[in-house]
């Protein structure tokens, strides 16, 4: 079995690499805790494989919502992050979605066509 | 009480923003789990305050080790991340340190003089 977690971020937000990394960490931790509580065996398997995390990007808020909606539709544990503490964008701006960990092929049904966040 | 988690990354590594964000997420999750297991009350307090995360930078591997050593010396739960899965640097390269969550002033004794990761 191969597991991964995917974090999707908005490329259209003009925030620094470091601020976006903090958003990614929020999404990763929140989604990981969901999975840990729902399916501890899967969580442990993911960790034992090295807790693979991949960061992908979308171009807009609308695309971010669409990714989140699709993950929810497939029943993959996922979280939408809106950060209150950012000084670079209005409070409550949606910044990232954390998806899984889950089986790679399940997550690819949601994010398979998205590009790596460079 | 104010809590935070700090993640320190190496600015001298020429890896993309997205790859570094994944390293930050590794460091954040590993350090958070340490704290959750050692001091659940503190962990819960940090989450209730919004799970503040700050990403700072150093200029070299030596400085990263020094930050990690200092956190350990003060007894602050911390992790050193070496990523095996990076294609952009040699396997095992130390990339990031995750520190806490812990009280802000305790963490500032380790990272107070470091710059924000831009």
gemmi code that builds the backbone of each chain (N, CA, C; Angstrom):
import gemmi

chains = {
    "A": [
        ("UNK", (0.848, -1.217, 0.000), (0.000, 0.000, 0.000), (0.872, 1.251, 0.000)),
        ("UNK", (0.442, 2.243, -0.764), (1.137, 3.518, -0.716), (0.160, 4.607, -0.298)),
        ("UNK", (0.551, 5.353, 0.687), (-0.274, 6.439, 1.182), (0.406, 7.783, 0.940)),
        ("UNK", (-0.389, 8.822, 0.860), (0.182, 10.163, 0.845), (-0.834, 11.162, 1.378)),
        ("UNK", (-0.316, 12.321, 1.716), (-1.158, 13.459, 2.044), (-0.866, 14.519, 0.998)),
        ("UNK", (-1.902, 15.204, 0.527), (-1.692, 16.295, -0.416), (-2.196, 17.591, 0.206)),
        ("UNK", (-1.407, 18.629, 0.062), (-1.840, 19.955, 0.491), (-1.889, 20.832, -0.757)),
        ("UNK", (-3.050, 21.473, -0.949), (-3.252, 22.316, -2.130), (-3.293, 23.769, -1.693)),
        ("UNK", (-2.499, 24.611, -2.359), (-2.444, 26.030, -1.980), (-2.809, 26.926, -3.163)),
        ("UNK", (-3.180, 28.155, -2.831), (-3.552, 29.129, -3.872), (-2.341, 29.915, -4.344)),
        ("UNK", (-2.045, 29.759, -5.620), (-0.908, 30.460, -6.219), (-1.219, 31.933, -6.470)),
        ("UNK", (-2.535, 32.263, -6.504), (-2.921, 33.637, -6.822), (-2.767, 34.584, -5.621)),
        ("UNK", (-2.546, 34.046, -4.426), (-2.342, 34.908, -3.256), (-0.901, 35.390, -3.242)),
        ("UNK", (-0.739, 36.680, -3.061), (0.625, 37.199, -3.076), (1.183, 37.202, -1.657)),
        ("UNK", (1.424, 35.998, -1.123), (2.026, 35.926, 0.200), (3.370, 35.215, 0.103)),
        ("UNK", (4.228, 35.485, 1.074), (5.608, 34.986, 1.020), (5.629, 33.469, 1.161)),
        ("UNK", (6.753, 32.924, 0.745), (7.009, 31.494, 0.833), (6.871, 31.003, 2.280)),
        ("UNK", (7.370, 31.767, 3.222), (7.313, 31.380, 4.632), (5.898, 31.391, 5.185)),
        ("UNK", (5.118, 32.423, 4.820), (3.723, 32.490, 5.272), (2.930, 31.340, 4.667)),
        ("UNK", (3.186, 31.050, 3.397), (2.458, 29.951, 2.778), (2.862, 28.621, 3.409)),
        ("UNK", (4.136, 28.494, 3.772), (4.583, 27.258, 4.435), (3.827, 27.055, 5.744)),
        ("UNK", (3.553, 28.146, 6.468), (2.784, 28.023, 7.714), (1.352, 27.568, 7.423)),
        ("UNK", (0.764, 28.065, 6.329), (-0.577, 27.615, 5.923), (-0.572, 26.124, 5.582)),
        ("UNK", (0.487, 25.698, 4.898), (0.626, 24.282, 4.543), (0.711, 23.436, 5.817)),
        ("UNK", (1.467, 23.917, 6.793), (1.598, 23.184, 8.058), (0.252, 23.110, 8.784)),
        ("UNK", (-0.507, 24.208, 8.789), (-1.852, 24.173, 9.381), (-2.691, 23.074, 8.715)),
        ("UNK", (-2.720, 23.087, 7.399), (-3.545, 22.135, 6.640), (-3.090, 20.700, 6.895)),
        ("UNK", (-1.780, 20.498, 6.902), (-1.221, 19.166, 7.106), (-1.602, 18.619, 8.480)),
        ("UNK", (-1.404, 19.423, 9.507), (-1.667, 18.979, 10.878), (-3.156, 18.714, 11.100)),
        ("UNK", (-4.006, 19.619, 10.608), (-5.453, 19.452, 10.817), (-5.975, 18.205, 10.109)),
        ("UNK", (-5.556, 18.017, 8.874), (-6.028, 16.853, 8.116), (-5.479, 15.563, 8.724)),
        ("UNK", (-4.212, 15.594, 9.141), (-3.601, 14.401, 9.750), (-4.346, 14.011, 11.025)),
        ("UNK", (-4.760, 14.999, 11.812), (-5.486, 14.685, 13.061), (-6.855, 14.086, 12.768)),
        ("UNK", (-7.513, 14.584, 11.718), (-8.786, 13.978, 11.307), (-8.603, 12.495, 11.030)),
        ("UNK", (-7.577, 12.192, 10.234), (-7.345, 10.798, 9.837), (-6.945, 9.954, 11.045)),
        ("UNK", (-6.101, 10.508, 11.889), (-5.656, 9.775, 13.082), (-6.850, 9.356, 13.938)),
        ("UNK", (-7.844, 10.238, 14.048), (-9.030, 9.938, 14.854), (-9.995, 8.975, 14.156)),
        ("UNK", (-10.025, 9.030, 12.820), (-10.996, 8.208, 12.092), (-10.481, 6.823, 11.721)),
        ("UNK", (-9.178, 6.734, 11.433), (-8.625, 5.480, 10.926), (-7.156, 5.386, 11.341)),
        ("UNK", (-6.971, 4.939, 12.576), (-5.631, 4.969, 13.152), (-4.658, 4.048, 12.428)),
        ("UNK", (-5.182, 2.959, 11.888), (-4.327, 2.005, 11.184), (-3.754, 2.638, 9.902)),
        ("UNK", (-4.608, 3.317, 9.161), (-4.155, 4.007, 7.952), (-3.121, 5.084, 8.324)),
        ("UNK", (-3.426, 5.825, 9.375), (-2.505, 6.874, 9.823), (-1.131, 6.293, 10.132)),
        ("UNK", (-1.129, 5.182, 10.877), (0.136, 4.557, 11.254), (0.881, 4.058, 10.015)),
        ("UNK", (0.142, 3.491, 9.068), (0.759, 3.021, 7.830), (1.438, 4.156, 7.079)),
        ("UNK", (0.766, 5.271, 6.989), (1.317, 6.463, 6.323), (2.602, 6.912, 7.012)),
        ("UNK", (2.589, 6.970, 8.339), (3.772, 7.396, 9.085), (4.924, 6.423, 8.872)),
        ("UNK", (4.600, 5.132, 8.880), (5.653, 4.122, 8.729), (6.303, 4.187, 7.352)),
        ("UNK", (5.545, 4.617, 6.373), (6.094, 4.776, 5.013), (6.874, 6.079, 4.863)),
        ("UNK", (6.889, 6.919, 5.881), (7.634, 8.174, 5.808), (6.755, 9.412, 5.724)),
        ("UNK", (5.440, 9.225, 5.891), (4.499, 10.353, 5.950), (4.633, 11.284, 4.739)),
        ("UNK", (4.567, 10.679, 3.555), (4.705, 11.451, 2.311), (3.711, 12.616, 2.228)),
        ("UNK", (4.242, 13.782, 1.893), (3.421, 14.986, 1.743), (3.778, 15.665, 0.428)),
        ("UNK", (2.778, 16.022, -0.333), (3.003, 16.673, -1.619), (2.217, 17.981, -1.642)),
        ("UNK", (2.869, 19.053, -2.088), (2.209, 20.355, -2.112), (1.921, 20.747, -3.561)),
        ("UNK", (0.632, 20.912, -3.869), (0.189, 21.242, -5.222), (-0.475, 22.616, -5.208)),
        ("UNK", (-0.766, 23.140, -6.393), (-1.327, 24.493, -6.423), (-2.543, 24.610, -7.325)),
        ("UNK", (-3.377, 25.602, -6.994), (-4.473, 26.026, -7.868), (-4.323, 27.525, -8.096)),
        ("UNK", (-5.152, 28.033, -9.023), (-4.976, 29.427, -9.452), (-5.963, 30.398, -8.811)),
        ("UNK", (-6.944, 29.876, -8.054), (-7.988, 30.771, -7.538), (-8.711, 30.174, -6.336)),
        ("UNK", (-9.462, 31.034, -5.649), (-10.296, 30.593, -4.531), (-11.331, 29.578, -5.010)),
        ("UNK", (-11.913, 29.849, -6.177), (-12.931, 28.942, -6.716), (-12.388, 27.538, -6.930)),
        ("UNK", (-11.177, 27.448, -7.478), (-10.554, 26.132, -7.700), (-10.250, 25.435, -6.371)),
        ("UNK", (-9.859, 26.230, -5.376), (-9.576, 25.649, -4.057), (-10.844, 25.032, -3.465)),
        ("UNK", (-11.950, 25.787, -3.536), (-13.231, 25.273, -3.033), (-13.627, 23.999, -3.776)),
        ("UNK", (-13.395, 23.971, -5.071), (-13.758, 22.823, -5.900), (-12.976, 21.573, -5.466)),
        ("UNK", (-11.694, 21.739, -5.187), (-10.857, 20.627, -4.711), (-11.398, 20.109, -3.375)),
        ("UNK", (-11.742, 21.024, -2.494), (-12.257, 20.646, -1.182), (-13.591, 19.899, -1.314)),
        ("UNK", (-14.473, 20.437, -2.162), (-15.782, 19.832, -2.388), (-15.632, 18.403, -2.915)),
        ("UNK", (-14.725, 18.234, -3.836), (-14.515, 16.929, -4.470), (-13.971, 15.909, -3.458)),
        ("UNK", (-13.046, 16.350, -2.596), (-12.493, 15.457, -1.564), (-13.595, 15.022, -0.597)),
        ("UNK", (-14.427, 15.976, -0.222), (-15.529, 15.672, 0.694), (-16.500, 14.678, 0.054)),
        ("UNK", (-16.783, 14.900, -1.224), (-17.694, 14.054, -1.983), (-17.211, 12.598, -1.999)),
        ("UNK", (-15.892, 12.418, -2.093), (-15.322, 11.064, -2.121), (-15.088, 10.510, -0.719)),
        ("UNK", (-15.423, 11.299, 0.294), (-15.267, 10.815, 1.665), (-13.837, 10.789, 2.161)),
        ("UNK", (-12.972, 11.579, 1.534), (-11.575, 11.643, 1.983), (-11.463, 12.743, 3.039)),
        ("UNK", (-10.946, 12.409, 4.222), (-10.828, 13.422, 5.266), (-10.030, 14.626, 4.763)),
        ("UNK", (-10.621, 15.803, 4.880), (-9.954, 16.989, 4.341), (-10.389, 18.234, 5.093)),
        ("UNK", (-9.531, 19.230, 5.058), (-9.797, 20.477, 5.783), (-9.535, 21.673, 4.879)),
        ("UNK", (-10.358, 22.711, 5.066), (-10.159, 23.985, 4.361), (-9.613, 24.980, 5.385)),
        ("UNK", (-8.481, 25.562, 5.076), (-7.829, 26.477, 6.023), (-8.122, 27.931, 5.631)),
        ("UNK", (-8.608, 28.680, 6.616), (-8.777, 30.130, 6.458), (-7.953, 30.740, 7.567)),
        ("UNK", (-6.979, 31.539, 7.223), (-6.106, 32.020, 8.289), (-6.494, 33.403, 8.767)),
        ("UNK", (-6.607, 33.517, 10.098), (-6.966, 34.784, 10.722), (-5.739, 35.652, 10.953)),
        ("UNK", (-4.580, 35.014, 11.008), (-3.392, 35.733, 11.471), (-2.509, 36.313, 10.382)),
        ("UNK", (-2.948, 36.224, 9.144), (-2.116, 36.726, 8.054), (-2.213, 38.240, 7.963)),
        ("UNK", (-1.066, 38.876, 7.811), (-1.074, 40.320, 7.650), (-1.091, 40.693, 6.172)),
        ("UNK", (-0.864, 39.690, 5.329), (-0.683, 40.000, 3.909), (-1.973, 39.908, 3.085)),
        ("UNK", (-3.017, 39.273, 3.649), (-4.318, 39.160, 2.965), (-5.433, 39.397, 3.984)),
        ("UNK", (-6.677, 39.703, 3.548), (-7.765, 39.951, 4.503), (-8.015, 38.736, 5.404)),
        ("UNK", (-8.383, 38.977, 6.692), (-8.658, 37.872, 7.614), (-9.755, 36.971, 7.059)),
        ("UNK", (-9.572, 35.671, 7.214), (-10.591, 34.729, 6.758), (-10.397, 34.269, 5.329)),
        ("UNK", (-9.392, 34.786, 4.663), (-9.107, 34.355, 3.289), (-8.777, 32.860, 3.255)),
        ("UNK", (-9.459, 32.089, 2.412), (-9.106, 30.668, 2.277), (-7.742, 30.541, 1.596)),
        ("UNK", (-6.848, 29.788, 2.209), (-5.472, 29.718, 1.697), (-5.074, 28.332, 1.211)),
        ("UNK", (-5.583, 27.282, 1.871), (-5.079, 25.937, 1.579), (-6.112, 24.875, 1.924)),
        ("UNK", (-5.958, 23.715, 1.315), (-6.759, 22.541, 1.653), (-5.806, 21.394, 1.951)),
        ("UNK", (-6.060, 20.698, 3.047), (-5.296, 19.497, 3.390), (-6.149, 18.278, 3.116)),
        ("UNK", (-5.591, 17.304, 2.425), (-6.346, 16.112, 2.009), (-5.594, 14.852, 2.433)),
        ("UNK", (-6.224, 14.078, 3.287), (-5.634, 12.817, 3.732), (-4.648, 13.008, 4.867)),
        ("UNK", (-3.828, 11.994, 5.135), (-3.404, 10.905, 4.256), (-4.521, 9.912, 3.917)),
        ("UNK", (-4.335, 9.343, 2.699), (-5.202, 8.276, 2.223), (-4.422, 7.530, 1.137)),
        ("UNK", (-5.043, 6.491, 0.588), (-4.375, 5.774, -0.500), (-4.080, 6.728, -1.645)),
        ("UNK", (-2.905, 6.582, -2.246), (-2.489, 7.478, -3.330), (-3.547, 7.594, -4.422)),
        ("UNK", (-4.078, 6.454, -4.851), (-4.992, 6.484, -5.997), (-6.313, 7.170, -5.662)),
        ("UNK", (-6.701, 7.115, -4.402), (-7.915, 7.821, -3.995), (-7.698, 9.340, -4.048)),
        ("UNK", (-6.544, 9.753, -3.542), (-6.253, 11.187, -3.545), (-6.037, 11.700, -4.966)),
        ("UNK", (-5.439, 10.859, -5.812), (-5.223, 11.266, -7.205), (-6.539, 11.533, -7.944)),
        ("UNK", (-7.620, 10.922, -7.488), (-8.929, 11.207, -8.107), (-9.355, 12.650, -7.867)),
        ("UNK", (-8.794, 13.258, -6.826), (-9.116, 14.656, -6.532), (-8.072, 15.612, -7.107)),
        ("UNK", (-6.801, 15.231, -6.983), (-5.728, 16.197, -7.266), (-4.812, 15.780, -8.417)),
        ("UNK", (-5.180, 14.695, -9.107), (-4.296, 14.125, -10.128), (-3.863, 15.082, -11.231)),
        ("UNK", (-4.709, 16.097, -11.495), (-4.357, 16.994, -12.604), (-3.730, 18.312, -12.161)),
        ("UNK", (-3.528, 18.459, -10.857), (-2.963, 19.724, -10.357), (-1.435, 19.736, -10.482)),
        ("UNK", (-0.900, 20.941, -10.581), (0.557, 21.096, -10.718), (1.247, 21.206, -9.358)),
        ("UNK", (2.517, 20.792, -9.329), (3.340, 21.005, -8.132), (3.404, 22.490, -7.824)),
        ("UNK", (3.408, 22.810, -6.546), (3.612, 24.196, -6.104), (5.113, 24.454, -6.140)),
        ("UNK", (5.522, 25.396, -6.982), (6.958, 25.666, -7.132), (7.437, 26.735, -6.157)),
    ],
    "B": [
        ("UNK", (-2.005, 32.879, 28.748), (-0.799, 32.231, 28.193), (-0.795, 32.328, 26.676)),
        ("UNK", (0.393, 32.546, 26.118), (0.510, 32.524, 24.668), (1.496, 31.446, 24.273)),
        ("UNK", (1.051, 30.594, 23.383), (1.894, 29.514, 22.888), (2.189, 29.714, 21.400)),
        ("UNK", (3.272, 29.138, 20.960), (3.526, 29.087, 19.521), (4.421, 27.904, 19.199)),
        ("UNK", (4.429, 27.576, 17.929), (5.379, 26.612, 17.398), (6.238, 27.366, 16.396)),
        ("UNK", (7.542, 27.100, 16.405), (8.416, 27.719, 15.417), (9.051, 26.630, 14.561)),
        ("UNK", (9.068, 26.871, 13.275), (9.769, 25.979, 12.366), (10.898, 26.771, 11.717)),
        ("UNK", (12.118, 26.221, 11.802), (13.284, 26.914, 11.264), (13.766, 26.163, 10.034)),
        ("UNK", (13.974, 26.878, 8.940), (14.394, 26.234, 7.692), (15.713, 26.828, 7.192)),
        ("UNK", (16.380, 26.076, 6.348), (17.662, 26.523, 5.768), (17.436, 27.294, 4.478)),
        ("UNK", (17.836, 28.554, 4.519), (17.688, 29.413, 3.347), (18.734, 29.110, 2.287)),
        ("UNK", (19.832, 28.441, 2.714), (20.930, 28.176, 1.775), (20.624, 27.006, 0.847)),
        ("UNK", (19.570, 26.241, 1.120), (19.222, 25.131, 0.225), (18.433, 25.682, -0.958)),
        ("UNK", (18.826, 25.299, -2.133), (18.126, 25.818, -3.310), (16.982, 24.879, -3.676)),
        ("UNK", (15.970, 24.844, -2.815), (14.802, 24.037, -3.146), (13.581, 24.938, -3.257)),
        ("UNK", (12.581, 24.441, -4.005), (11.418, 25.277, -4.304), (10.602, 25.558, -3.049)),
        ("UNK", (9.787, 26.571, -3.164), (8.880, 26.979, -2.101), (7.965, 25.814, -1.690)),
        ("UNK", (7.484, 25.070, -2.650), (6.580, 23.957, -2.362), (7.272, 22.807, -1.648)),
        ("UNK", (8.496, 22.485, -2.088), (9.265, 21.418, -1.420), (9.611, 21.839, 0.002)),
        ("UNK", (9.971, 23.112, 0.169), (10.294, 23.573, 1.519), (9.042, 23.560, 2.397)),
        ("UNK", (7.894, 23.894, 1.807), (6.641, 23.855, 2.577), (6.367, 22.438, 3.087)),
        ("UNK", (6.688, 21.428, 2.281), (6.499, 20.041, 2.725), (7.435, 19.721, 3.892)),
        ("UNK", (8.669, 20.240, 3.842), (9.608, 20.051, 4.962), (9.081, 20.710, 6.231)),
        ("UNK", (8.518, 21.901, 6.065), (7.937, 22.626, 7.207), (6.786, 21.813, 7.802)),
        ("UNK", (5.970, 21.228, 6.949), (4.851, 20.406, 7.432), (5.364, 19.171, 8.166)),
        ("UNK", (6.426, 18.533, 7.651), (7.028, 17.398, 8.382), (7.440, 17.834, 9.788)),
        ("UNK", (8.176, 18.944, 9.851), (8.703, 19.426, 11.133), (7.567, 19.785, 12.082)),
        ("UNK", (6.558, 20.445, 11.555), (5.422, 20.875, 12.372), (4.684, 19.677, 12.968)),
        ("UNK", (4.382, 18.709, 12.132), (3.620, 17.540, 12.580), (4.415, 16.708, 13.582)),
        ("UNK", (5.704, 16.490, 13.301), (6.521, 15.662, 14.205), (6.675, 16.320, 15.576)),
        ("UNK", (6.947, 17.620, 15.574), (7.138, 18.326, 16.849), (5.810, 18.395, 17.607)),
        ("UNK", (4.720, 18.638, 16.887), (3.402, 18.712, 17.530), (3.046, 17.385, 18.193)),
        ("UNK", (3.390, 16.271, 17.544), (3.083, 14.960, 18.133), (3.902, 14.704, 19.395)),
        ("UNK", (5.157, 15.143, 19.377), (5.985, 15.035, 20.584), (5.301, 15.726, 21.758)),
        ("UNK", (4.869, 16.963, 21.508), (4.260, 17.761, 22.571), (2.929, 17.145, 23.007)),
        ("UNK", (2.152, 16.701, 22.045), (0.857, 16.097, 22.367), (1.035, 14.906, 23.313)),
        ("UNK", (2.081, 14.123, 23.090), (2.333, 12.964, 23.938), (2.913, 13.325, 25.307)),
        ("UNK", (3.674, 14.425, 25.352), (4.344, 14.781, 26.613), (3.518, 15.679, 27.510)),
        ("UNK", (2.721, 16.580, 26.895), (2.006, 17.589, 27.690), (0.712, 17.957, 26.960)),
        ("UNK", (-0.279, 17.125, 27.178), (-1.503, 17.260, 26.394), (-2.230, 18.571, 26.679)),
        ("UNK", (-2.091, 19.056, 27.911), (-2.753, 20.307, 28.294), (-2.164, 21.490, 27.513)),
        ("UNK", (-0.865, 21.528, 27.436), (-0.205, 22.587, 26.670), (-0.625, 22.494, 25.200)),
        ("UNK", (-0.609, 21.279, 24.673), (-0.987, 21.079, 23.276), (-2.394, 21.602, 23.006)),
        ("UNK", (-3.315, 21.268, 23.913), (-4.696, 21.710, 23.748), (-4.800, 23.236, 23.825)),
        ("UNK", (-4.029, 23.817, 24.741), (-4.026, 25.277, 24.877), (-3.567, 25.956, 23.587)),
        ("UNK", (-2.518, 25.415, 23.015), (-1.984, 25.951, 21.752), (-3.035, 25.867, 20.642)),
        ("UNK", (-3.695, 24.711, 20.533), (-4.724, 24.542, 19.507), (-5.873, 25.523, 19.727)),
        ("UNK", (-6.264, 25.683, 20.983), (-7.395, 26.570, 21.285), (-7.079, 28.022, 20.951)),
        ("UNK", (-5.810, 28.377, 21.035), (-5.406, 29.737, 20.682), (-5.247, 29.919, 19.170)),
        ("UNK", (-5.407, 28.843, 18.415), (-5.293, 28.951, 16.961), (-4.051, 28.287, 16.392)),
        ("UNK", (-3.312, 27.552, 17.244), (-2.150, 26.779, 16.784), (-1.150, 27.636, 15.997)),
        ("UNK", (-0.750, 28.747, 16.609), (0.181, 29.677, 15.943), (1.467, 28.979, 15.495)),
        ("UNK", (1.832, 29.226, 14.243), (3.059, 28.663, 13.665), (3.831, 29.776, 12.980)),
        ("UNK", (5.115, 29.843, 13.242), (5.952, 30.874, 12.647), (7.133, 30.190, 11.965)),
        ("UNK", (7.435, 30.608, 10.741), (8.527, 29.986, 9.992), (9.693, 30.968, 9.900)),
        ("UNK", (10.826, 30.581, 10.462), (12.026, 31.424, 10.486), (13.131, 30.752, 9.683)),
        ("UNK", (14.219, 31.484, 9.455), (15.273, 30.905, 8.615), (16.659, 31.058, 9.209)),
        ("UNK", (17.530, 30.129, 8.804), (18.967, 30.233, 9.071), (19.698, 30.114, 7.735)),
        ("UNK", (21.009, 30.381, 7.802), (21.778, 30.478, 6.553), (22.586, 29.218, 6.228)),
        ("UNK", (22.620, 28.246, 7.148), (23.498, 27.089, 6.930), (23.072, 25.887, 7.760)),
        ("UNK", (23.625, 24.735, 7.413), (23.413, 23.506, 8.173), (23.915, 23.672, 9.600)),
        ("UNK", (25.065, 24.318, 9.756), (25.633, 24.528, 11.091), (24.695, 25.317, 11.995)),
        ("UNK", (24.114, 26.370, 11.442), (23.173, 27.172, 12.241), (21.924, 26.365, 12.590)),
        ("UNK", (21.487, 25.520, 11.661), (20.300, 24.692, 11.936), (20.581, 23.742, 13.101)),
        ("UNK", (21.754, 23.090, 13.066), (22.136, 22.184, 14.156), (22.199, 22.944, 15.485)),
        ("UNK", (22.730, 24.149, 15.438), (22.887, 24.959, 16.646), (21.507, 25.277, 17.261)),
        ("UNK", (20.538, 25.616, 16.419), (19.173, 25.891, 16.884), (18.581, 24.641, 17.546)),
        ("UNK", (18.789, 23.505, 16.908), (18.267, 22.247, 17.437), (18.912, 21.921, 18.791)),
        ("UNK", (20.234, 22.078, 18.858), (20.984, 21.796, 20.086), (20.474, 22.671, 21.233)),
        ("UNK", (20.264, 23.930, 20.933), (19.827, 24.888, 21.952), (18.414, 24.554, 22.463)),
        ("UNK", (17.537, 24.160, 21.560), (16.174, 23.781, 21.968), (16.215, 22.548, 22.874)),
        ("UNK", (17.048, 21.589, 22.488), (17.186, 20.372, 23.293), (17.729, 20.706, 24.678)),
        ("UNK", (18.715, 21.579, 24.708), (19.362, 21.993, 25.958), (18.341, 22.601, 26.921)),
        ("UNK", (17.394, 23.365, 26.378), (16.368, 23.995, 27.208), (15.179, 23.070, 27.474)),
        ("UNK", (15.255, 21.851, 26.942), (14.184, 20.890, 27.194), (12.901, 21.168, 26.426)),
        ("UNK", (13.010, 21.909, 25.331), (11.823, 22.178, 24.505), (11.705, 21.062, 23.466)),
        ("UNK", (10.552, 20.389, 23.408), (10.388, 19.311, 22.438), (10.676, 19.811, 21.022)),
        ("UNK", (11.585, 19.134, 20.344), (11.976, 19.615, 19.014), (12.462, 18.460, 18.159)),
        ("UNK", (12.354, 18.645, 16.861), (12.746, 17.591, 15.916), (13.610, 18.180, 14.812)),
        ("UNK", (14.560, 17.367, 14.366), (15.403, 17.727, 13.223), (14.950, 16.883, 12.048)),
        ("UNK", (14.588, 17.538, 10.959), (14.075, 16.819, 9.787), (15.170, 16.647, 8.739)),
        ("UNK", (15.339, 15.391, 8.317), (16.231, 15.074, 7.190), (15.350, 14.387, 6.174)),
        ("UNK", (15.238, 14.938, 5.013), (14.294, 14.331, 4.079), (14.964, 13.398, 3.087)),
        ("UNK", (14.388, 12.208, 2.987), (14.910, 11.195, 2.076), (14.344, 11.364, 0.679)),
        ("UNK", (13.199, 12.016, 0.576), (12.458, 12.019, -0.670), (12.698, 13.210, -1.579)),
        ("UNK", (13.618, 14.060, -1.196), (13.858, 15.248, -2.012), (14.690, 14.906, -3.229)),
        ("UNK", (14.269, 15.428, -4.354), (15.049, 15.197, -5.561), (16.029, 16.344, -5.801)),
        ("UNK", (15.842, 17.412, -5.054), (16.630, 18.618, -5.336), (17.924, 18.723, -4.526)),
        ("UNK", (18.053, 17.911, -3.468), (19.274, 17.885, -2.640), (19.602, 16.437, -2.293)),
        ("UNK", (20.857, 16.151, -1.850), (21.224, 14.764, -1.534), (20.338, 14.187, -0.425)),
        ("UNK", (20.024, 12.865, -0.493), (19.205, 12.228, 0.539), (19.833, 12.403, 1.916)),
        ("UNK", (19.008, 12.678, 2.913), (19.518, 12.816, 4.263), (19.931, 14.233, 4.633)),
        ("UNK", (19.836, 15.149, 3.694), (20.169, 16.547, 3.977), (19.238, 17.106, 5.060)),
        ("UNK", (19.809, 17.686, 6.117), (18.965, 18.310, 7.134), (18.321, 19.568, 6.548)),
        ("UNK", (17.006, 19.663, 6.668), (16.286, 20.766, 6.014), (15.607, 21.720, 6.995)),
        ("UNK", (15.113, 21.192, 8.121), (14.273, 22.011, 9.005), (14.299, 21.492, 10.425)),
        ("UNK", (13.987, 22.377, 11.351), (13.811, 22.002, 12.756), (12.429, 22.483, 13.196)),
        ("UNK", (11.696, 21.615, 13.856), (10.406, 21.999, 14.442), (10.572, 22.124, 15.944)),
        ("UNK", (10.090, 23.223, 16.516), (10.280, 23.503, 17.947), (8.924, 23.819, 18.581)),
        ("UNK", (8.537, 22.984, 19.531), (7.294, 23.208, 20.252), (6.091, 22.690, 19.487)),
        ("UNK", (4.888, 23.098, 19.899), (4.543, 24.321, 20.640), (5.029, 24.333, 22.089)),
        ("UNK", (5.271, 25.573, 22.545), (5.632, 25.837, 23.929), (5.301, 27.310, 24.195)),
        ("UNK", (5.547, 27.755, 25.417), (5.326, 29.168, 25.732), (6.191, 30.033, 24.823)),
        ("UNK", (5.620, 31.127, 24.350), (6.337, 32.009, 23.413), (7.722, 32.396, 23.942)),
        ("UNK", (7.771, 32.797, 25.213), (9.037, 33.327, 25.733), (10.105, 32.241, 25.846)),
        ("UNK", (9.675, 31.002, 26.047), (10.650, 29.903, 26.075), (11.236, 29.675, 24.676)),
        ("UNK", (10.362, 29.697, 23.687), (10.844, 29.478, 22.317), (11.701, 30.654, 21.848)),
        ("UNK", (11.333, 31.846, 22.283), (12.117, 33.022, 21.891), (13.560, 32.958, 22.401)),
        ("UNK", (13.778, 32.200, 23.477), (15.157, 32.040, 23.969), (16.015, 31.272, 22.967)),
        ("UNK", (15.358, 30.509, 22.108), (16.090, 29.750, 21.080), (16.123, 30.501, 19.750)),
        ("UNK", (14.994, 31.086, 19.379), (14.850, 31.591, 18.005), (14.631, 33.106, 17.926)),
        ("UNK", (14.733, 33.788, 19.072), (14.385, 35.211, 19.136), (15.126, 36.099, 18.140)),
        ("UNK", (16.331, 35.685, 17.752), (17.117, 36.548, 16.867), (17.068, 36.137, 15.388)),
        ("UNK", (16.298, 35.107, 15.113), (16.237, 34.636, 13.709), (15.251, 35.455, 12.894)),
        ("UNK", (15.502, 35.498, 11.601), (14.625, 36.255, 10.686), (13.479, 35.421, 10.154)),
        ("UNK", (12.380, 36.094, 9.830), (11.273, 35.430, 9.145), (11.771, 34.824, 7.839)),
        ("UNK", (11.229, 33.652, 7.512), (11.513, 33.051, 6.213), (10.615, 33.728, 5.185)),
        ("UNK", (11.197, 34.400, 4.227), (10.426, 35.144, 3.232), (10.085, 34.286, 2.031)),
    ],
}
model = gemmi.Model(1)
for chain_id, residues in chains.items():
    chain = gemmi.Chain(chain_id)
    for i, (resn, *xyz) in enumerate(residues, 1):
        res = gemmi.Residue()
        res.name, res.seqid = resn, gemmi.SeqId(i, " ")
        for name, pos in zip(("N", "CA", "C"), xyz):
            atom = gemmi.Atom()
            atom.name, atom.element = name, gemmi.Element(name[0])
            atom.pos, atom.b_iso = gemmi.Position(*pos), 0.0
            res.add_atom(atom)
        chain.add_residue(res)
    model.add_chain(chain)
structure = gemmi.Structure()
structure.add_model(model)
structure.setup_entities()
